[in-house]
Amino acid sequence: MNQLSKILATLVLKIILFFFLLNGSSINAQRKSTSINISDNGKTSISIKNGFGNNFEVEFKGDITLSDDDTDVVAISDEGYMEIKKSAFGNRRKVFIESNSSGQLTKKYYVGGSERNFDSEGRKWMAEILLEVVRTSTLGSEQRVNRIYKQGGAYGVLKEVDFIGTNHVKARYIKLLLQKDLKSTDLISILNVVGDDIDSDHHKADILKENTSKFLATDASTSAYIEATSQIDSDHHKAEVLKRSIKDGSLKANQMNSLFTIAKDIDSDYHKSSVLLTVLRNSSLNAANMKLLISTADRINSDHHKSQVLQAALNSDNLSDSSFHTLLSSLDDMSSDHHKGNVLSKLLGKELSPSSLSHVLKQVGHMDSDSHKANVLKSAVRKELSDDSIEVLLDILEHMGSDSHKASIYKQMARKTYSDTQLTKILWTIKDISSDYHKADSLIAFSRMVSQKGSTVKETYGSVCNSISSDSHYRKAINAIQ
């Protein structure tokens, strides 16, 4: 084999070895797991799998006290015990420690099935394995947190958390740390660890929900809390944390902006709407934040859930004209006439500017159902309509297919007063009603008002009457102004 062939063969071998090791690491990572079982009699069993050939089991009962350097067990409560078993590439070892009634410890060490001298061999092995055990389980966690905190404060505990491999144990240490009297800077450091180093959404959310009042105590820690919440992937857990912060905390106006930013990233319409509804039930929003909430609601795809939020928002007295326009624009993508109609009807119960009222009418024009259109328009015509609003309203009526619904709206309109110009325009649109019955009925509703107007209005009324084919309906309409 020449030199080039040898180099190529060596290179190929290295590539094969690299992918083998990479694949093996990937498999090991996938196979890492921890299971914990606590029985009714107080026995705790922990099984830890760290990949091929590196697994151990811990079983204990009672309170276990470790040495300050985590290399030995120095005490176990009465009638308690601890057993550590580890297998590595077929090599099995075990340490068994139990306490008698007087508190004295008996320690035994086994290799395979044979007992060996504990002091000469077992002590060294336990010193090597015990730190791995405590960092992979909650064994001695309270004692360790107390000791580490006393020596190095919150920083020391968080540094130890960085060495811990499982989310469950990380969360246990952080929860124990949160029982201490911590400064705001400590809380911010904890929140940074929760957001960045805990992968489990469940454990992340659990820590945030259980300590809301602490985390929301200052502006700085509140900002860190919101940032940690944004690191949660699960819509369910993210929503639960946000709702807890709203219920338990007193978020300031400048912090609500961050909350809505996170809520926008929630994909689930149900969870997104539940957060916004919780805000509306528990917070007093200024005009700017109310507008932000409505903009967030615009990201909801479900007509049902969007309608729920928008109607709840309309219960607030702190809605600006700009907020009304934002809310109305959020209806553009709503396909359900039923839900859109519910929002518009509730909106018409508010004091609206002429521009907002025209915007309402334009939204009605986008509805397909004549029935839903009529329900909203009958509420709209009770308002004081500007010339522009009347133009939009009459355009909607001209394009409605149902004569019955048209007539019901005209009869509602006839309860208001209009200028000659406005009334003339209204009468000309009545001419477009196909049904003689509904046309006459609509004209008669305006007859008293027409009879008090000048000749131009009366002539318009008469011209519209002339478009009625039925003699009986014509006579009823024309006689109404005699």
Salt bridges, closest charged atoms under 4 A:
GLU57 OE1 - LYS85 NZ 3.88
ASP70 OD2 - ARG144 NH2 2.83
ASP70 OD2 - ARG147 NH2 2.84
ASP72 OD1 - LYS107 NZ 2.89
ASP72 OD2 - ARG123 NH1 3.12
GLU83 OE2 - LYS94 NZ 3.65
ASP119 OD1 - ARG123 NH2 2.71
GLU121 OE1 - ARG116 NH1 3.45
GLU132 OE1 - LYS86 NZ 3.33
GLU160 OE2 - ARG135 NE 2.75
GLU160 OE2 - ARG144 NH1 3.14
ASP206 OD2 - LYS175 NZ 2.45
GLU210 OE2 - LYS175 NZ 3.69
ASP219 OD1 - LYS252 NZ 3.23
GLU240 OE2 - LYS243 NZ 3.18
ASP248 OD2 - ARG244 NE 3.93
ASP298 OD1 - LYS306 NZ 3.62
ASP321 OD2 - HIS325 NE2 3.57
GLU384 OE2 - LYS416 NZ 3.04
GLU391 OE2 - LYS425 NZ 2.47
ASP395 OD1 - HIS399 ND1 3.67
ASP420 OD1 - LYS453 NZ 3.23
ASP441 OD2 - LYS411 NZ 3.03
